[in-house]
Amino acid sequence: MAMSAAERQATYRSRRSTAGENGERRLNTWISTGAALALKRLAAYHGKTQRQILDDLLLDAEEDILHRLHSDEAAFNQFLEPNRKDLGR
């Protein structure tokens, strides 16, 4: 018997966590209209998907912070694990 659309979707989603180099995570959120339009414009301008733009922006922002924190071990650790209370600060 053929799988239903819901079963195909469930199978697809279950494989996403192991896709690519380090798996993938689902993000489902609302953003302002201005941010959504900016994302659309950035994607079109750079010839990338909106997902690629979001990935680039987030990873670039994190890289900038990590670069600035490299000499402060406590701040670096706090950034990597913000919910741990025993890291100082």
N, CA, C and O atoms as a DFTB+ gen file, in Angstrom:
356 C
 N C O
     1  1       0.836      -1.173       0.000
     2  2       0.000       0.000       0.000
     3  2       0.886       1.243       0.000
     4  3       1.906       1.279       0.688
     5  1       0.508       2.239      -0.752
     6  2       1.280       3.476      -0.850
     7  2       1.152       4.280       0.444
     8  3       0.138       4.223       1.140
     9  1       2.209       5.025       0.738
    10  2       2.186       5.875       1.943
    11  2       1.283       7.082       1.703
    12  3       1.165       7.574       0.581
    13  1       0.660       7.540       2.758
    14  2      -0.139       8.761       2.680
    15  2       0.803       9.969       2.649
    16  3       1.998       9.842       2.919
    17  1       0.265      11.111       2.326
    18  2       1.077      12.331       2.313
    19  2       1.661      12.603       3.695
    20  3       2.818      13.009       3.812
    21  1       0.870      12.381       4.737
    22  2       1.355      12.597       6.107
    23  2       2.490      11.641       6.442
    24  3       3.451      12.035       7.102
    25  1       2.396      10.401       6.003
    26  2       3.462       9.421       6.263
    27  2       4.735       9.786       5.510
    28  3       5.831       9.665       6.057
    29  1       4.606      10.233       4.255
    30  2       5.784      10.666       3.486
    31  2       6.451      11.863       4.151
    32  3       7.676      11.927       4.247
    33  1       5.641      12.804       4.607
    34  2       6.188      13.983       5.265
    35  2       6.887      13.603       6.569
    36  3       7.964      14.124       6.858
    37  1       6.304      12.719       7.348
    38  2       6.919      12.278       8.604
    39  2       8.249      11.582       8.334
    40  3       9.214      11.791       9.069
    41  1       8.311      10.766       7.298
    42  2       9.554      10.076       6.934
    43  2      10.614      11.086       6.518
    44  3      11.767      10.992       6.941
    45  1      10.225      12.054       5.689
    46  2      11.150      13.100       5.245
    47  2      11.695      13.868       6.438
    48  3      12.906      14.060       6.549
    49  1      10.816      14.308       7.333
    50  2      11.251      15.092       8.492
    51  2      12.154      14.293       9.413
    52  3      13.079      14.851      10.004
    53  1      11.909      13.015       9.544
    54  2      12.746      12.201      10.436
    55  2      14.168      12.078       9.909
    56  3      15.098      11.888      10.693
    57  1      14.357      12.183       8.594
    58  2      15.699      12.092       8.009
    59  2      16.458      13.413       8.067
    60  3      17.683      13.413       7.951
    61  1      15.774      14.531       8.241
    62  2      16.423      15.831       8.210
    63  2      17.445      15.998       9.334
    64  3      18.445      16.692       9.152
    65  1      17.217      15.387      10.470
    66  2      18.134      15.566      11.594
    67  2      19.515      14.971      11.318
    68  3      20.472      15.273      12.031
    69  1      19.624      14.136      10.301
    70  2      20.918      13.554       9.959
    71  2      21.396      13.989       8.574
    72  3      22.368      13.437       8.058
    73  1      20.740      14.948       7.980
    74  2      21.121      15.418       6.645
    75  2      22.350      16.318       6.724
    76  3      22.632      16.917       7.762
    77  1      23.058      16.402       5.636
    78  2      24.201      17.313       5.553
    79  2      25.333      16.925       6.487
    80  3      25.423      15.786       6.946
    81  1      26.199      17.904       6.761
    82  2      27.380      17.659       7.588
    83  2      27.033      17.403       9.048
    84  3      27.636      16.546       9.693
    85  1      26.062      18.147       9.565
    86  2      25.781      18.074      10.994
    87  2      24.280      18.020      11.268
    88  3      23.820      18.462      12.321
    89  1      23.530      17.486      10.330
    90  2      22.090      17.438      10.490
    91  2      21.472      18.807      10.275
    92  3      22.173      19.786      10.017
    93  1      20.180      18.865      10.381
    94  2      19.452      20.108      10.211
    95  2      18.393      20.209      11.280
    96  3      17.945      19.196      11.817
    97  1      17.990      21.419      11.591
    98  2      16.945      21.666      12.580
    99  2      15.838      22.471      11.922
   100  3      16.094      23.330      11.078
   101  1      14.625      22.187      12.311
   102  2      13.476      22.916      11.790
   103  2      13.299      24.207      12.590
   104  3      13.373      24.199      13.819
   105  1      13.067      25.302      11.891
   106  2      12.815      26.600      12.511
   107  2      11.457      27.086      12.019
   108  3      11.240      27.242      10.817
   109  1      10.569      27.318      12.938
   110  2       9.235      27.782      12.582
   111  2       8.926      28.995      13.455
   112  3       8.684      28.853      14.654
   113  1       8.932      30.171      12.866
   114  2       8.745      31.393      13.646
   115  2       8.090      32.475      12.808
   116  3       8.045      32.383      11.581
   117  1       7.590      33.486      13.467
   118  2       7.059      34.669      12.810
   119  2       8.088      35.779      12.927
   120  3       8.715      35.947      13.974
   121  1       8.262      36.540      11.849
   122  2       9.138      37.701      11.876
   123  2       8.349      38.895      11.350
   124  3       7.291      38.731      10.742
   125  1       8.866      40.083      11.585
   126  2       8.165      41.281      11.121
   127  2       8.129      41.311       9.596
   128  3       8.969      40.710       8.926
   129  1       7.153      42.013       9.073
   130  2       7.040      42.153       7.620
   131  2       8.296      42.798       7.048
   132  3       8.784      42.394       5.992
   133  1       8.818      43.801       7.749
   134  2      10.034      44.467       7.275
   135  2      11.205      43.507       7.172
   136  3      11.954      43.534       6.196
   137  1      11.364      42.654       8.184
   138  2      12.457      41.677       8.167
   139  2      12.247      40.653       7.053
   140  3      13.202      40.254       6.386
   141  1      10.997      40.229       6.852
   142  2      10.707      39.256       5.791
   143  2      11.002      39.845       4.414
   144  3      11.554      39.167       3.546
   145  1      10.632      41.105       4.220
   146  2      10.912      41.759       2.935
   147  2      12.412      41.957       2.732
   148  3      12.925      41.787       1.626
   149  1      13.114      42.321       3.815
   150  2      14.574      42.477       3.724
   151  2      15.227      41.151       3.363
   152  3      16.139      41.107       2.538
   153  1      14.760      40.073       3.980
   154  2      15.302      38.743       3.683
   155  2      15.078      38.385       2.218
   156  3      15.977      37.868       1.555
   157  1      13.892      38.659       1.723
   158  2      13.582      38.381       0.320
   159  2      14.485      39.185      -0.608
   160  3      15.003      38.653      -1.590
   161  1      14.676      40.479      -0.295
   162  2      15.542      41.331      -1.127
   163  2      16.997      40.869      -1.080
   164  3      17.669      40.812      -2.110
   165  1      17.481      40.541       0.121
   166  2      18.869      40.067       0.248
   167  2      19.096      38.792      -0.554
   168  3      20.116      38.641      -1.227
   169  1      18.139      37.883      -0.474
   170  2      18.258      36.620      -1.207
   171  2      18.305      36.876      -2.711
   172  3      19.141      36.312      -3.417
   173  1      17.412      37.722      -3.193
   174  2      17.385      38.022      -4.625
   175  2      18.668      38.720      -5.061
   176  3      19.237      38.392      -6.103
   177  1      19.117      39.672      -4.270
   178  2      20.322      40.439      -4.605
   179  2      21.548      39.539      -4.704
   180  3      22.363      39.683      -5.615
   181  1      21.672      38.607      -3.757
   182  2      22.847      37.729      -3.716
   183  2      22.669      36.448      -4.525
   184  3      23.602      35.651      -4.622
   185  1      21.497      36.237      -5.103
   186  2      21.257      35.021      -5.885
   187  2      21.273      33.776      -5.016
   188  3      21.727      32.717      -5.450
   189  1      20.784      33.898      -3.802
   190  2      20.761      32.783      -2.865
   191  2      19.331      32.553      -2.395
   192  3      18.446      33.375      -2.635
   193  1      19.120      31.439      -1.731
   194  2      17.818      31.198      -1.122
   195  2      17.729      31.963       0.185
   196  3      18.745      32.365       0.753
   197  1      16.506      32.160       0.658
   198  2      16.329      32.821       1.944
   199  2      16.987      31.999       3.049
   200  3      17.539      32.563       3.994
   201  1      16.934      30.704       2.940
   202  2      17.590      29.841       3.920
   203  2      19.099      30.084       3.929
   204  3      19.704      30.187       4.996
   205  1      19.704      30.175       2.755
   206  2      21.146      30.422       2.681
   207  2      21.499      31.768       3.308
   208  3      22.513      31.883       3.996
   209  1      20.672      32.783       3.075
   210  2      20.921      34.101       3.663
   211  2      20.858      34.013       5.180
   212  3      21.740      34.534       5.863
   213  1      19.829      33.361       5.720
   214  2      19.720      33.214       7.171
   215  2      20.915      32.458       7.743
   216  3      21.497      32.876       8.744
   217  1      21.279      31.344       7.106
   218  2      22.450      30.581       7.566
   219  2      23.690      31.467       7.585
   220  3      24.419      31.494       8.576
   221  1      23.932      32.194       6.490
   222  2      25.118      33.055       6.390
   223  2      25.119      34.135       7.469
   224  3      26.130      34.344       8.139
   225  1      23.992      34.817       7.636
   226  2      23.908      35.895       8.616
   227  2      24.155      35.385      10.034
   228  3      24.905      35.994      10.797
   229  1      23.528      34.280      10.379
   230  2      23.678      33.745      11.735
   231  2      25.088      33.242      11.995
   232  3      25.665      33.526      13.045
   233  1      25.644      32.502      11.051
   234  2      26.989      31.960      11.256
   235  2      28.050      33.062      11.246
   236  3      29.022      32.987      11.998
   237  1      27.875      34.084      10.403
   238  2      28.810      35.215      10.393
   239  2      28.747      35.989      11.706
   240  3      29.781      36.390      12.241
   241  1      27.537      36.203      12.228
   242  2      27.384      36.919      13.500
   243  2      28.039      36.144      14.634
   244  3      28.712      36.728      15.484
   245  1      27.842      34.824      14.647
   246  2      28.462      34.012      15.696
   247  2      29.982      34.025      15.581
   248  3      30.679      34.123      16.591
   249  1      30.494      33.928      14.369
   250  2      31.943      33.940      14.158
   251  2      32.546      35.252      14.663
   252  3      33.618      35.250      15.269
   253  1      31.867      36.360      14.417
   254  2      32.336      37.669      14.885
   255  2      32.409      37.696      16.417
   256  3      33.399      38.162      16.980
   257  1      31.384      37.208      17.080
   258  2      31.367      37.181      18.545
   259  2      32.460      36.264      19.079
   260  3      33.182      36.637      20.003
   261  1      32.587      35.080      18.514
   262  2      33.619      34.143      18.981
   263  2      35.018      34.735      18.810
   264  3      35.891      34.538      19.655
   265  1      35.220      35.452      17.722
   266  2      36.522      36.084      17.491
   267  2      36.813      37.125      18.584
   268  3      37.938      37.219      19.075
   269  1      35.789      37.902      18.956
   270  2      35.974      38.927      19.981
   271  2      36.144      38.323      21.375
   272  3      36.781      38.933      22.234
   273  1      35.587      37.140      21.613
   274  2      35.643      36.524      22.938
   275  2      36.833      35.584      23.129
   276  3      37.022      35.057      24.225
   277  1      37.628      35.365      22.105
   278  2      38.665      34.332      22.183
   279  2      39.652      34.527      23.338
   280  3      40.224      33.550      23.821
   281  1      39.860      35.755      23.786
   282  2      40.825      35.990      24.867
   283  2      40.181      35.983      26.255
   284  3      40.881      36.123      27.258
   285  1      38.871      35.824      26.324
   286  2      38.154      35.793      27.606
   287  2      37.477      34.433      27.735
   288  3      36.350      34.240      27.280
   289  1      38.183      33.493      28.362
   290  2      37.696      32.118      28.413
   291  2      36.327      31.993      29.073
   292  3      35.482      31.239      28.592
   293  1      36.093      32.721      30.168
   294  2      34.804      32.639      30.857
   295  2      33.673      33.140      29.955
   296  3      32.620      32.507      29.871
   297  1      33.887      34.265      29.287
   298  2      32.867      34.807      28.388
   299  2      32.651      33.874      27.198
   300  3      31.521      33.675      26.752
   301  1      33.739      33.308      26.689
   302  2      33.660      32.366      25.577
   303  2      32.812      31.158      25.971
   304  3      31.916      30.757      25.229
   305  1      33.093      30.583      27.133
   306  2      32.333      29.421      27.600
   307  2      30.882      29.771      27.882
   308  3      29.983      28.981      27.597
   309  1      30.650      30.955      28.441
   310  2      29.280      31.391      28.718
   311  2      28.500      31.551      27.421
   312  3      27.314      31.226      27.365
   313  1      29.155      32.049      26.385
   314  2      28.479      32.188      25.093
   315  2      28.111      30.822      24.527
   316  3      27.011      30.639      24.005
   317  1      29.029      29.861      24.628
   318  2      28.775      28.532      24.070
   319  2      27.734      27.755      24.860
   320  3      26.992      26.958      24.286
   321  1      27.667      27.975      26.167
   322  2      26.713      27.261      27.018
   323  2      26.045      28.249      27.971
   324  3      26.356      28.259      29.162
   325  1      25.132      29.080      27.462
   326  2      24.572      30.172      28.266
   327  2      23.745      29.711      29.466
   328  3      23.530      30.503      30.383
   329  1      23.281      28.481      29.497
   330  2      22.449      28.016      30.614
   331  2      23.239      27.384      31.742
   332  3      22.665      27.052      32.779
   333  1      24.543      27.207      31.566
   334  2      25.356      26.628      32.629
   335  2      25.718      27.712      33.639
   336  3      26.259      28.752      33.267
   337  1      25.427      27.477      34.891
   338  2      25.657      28.469      35.958
   339  2      27.090      28.429      36.489
   340  3      27.538      29.390      37.115
   341  1      27.811      27.338      36.252
   342  2      29.130      27.176      36.861
   343  2      30.257      27.701      35.966
   344  3      31.422      27.400      36.224
   345  1      29.950      28.458      34.947
   346  2      30.984      28.920      34.023
   347  2      31.527      30.299      34.367
   348  3      32.354      30.843      33.635
   349  1      31.073      30.855      35.460
   350  2      31.580      32.179      35.828
   351  2      30.731      33.284      35.257
   352  3      29.691      33.051      34.640
   353  1      31.199      34.485      35.478
   354  2      30.518      35.703      35.024
   355  2      29.406      36.102      35.877
   356  3      28.750      37.108      35.608
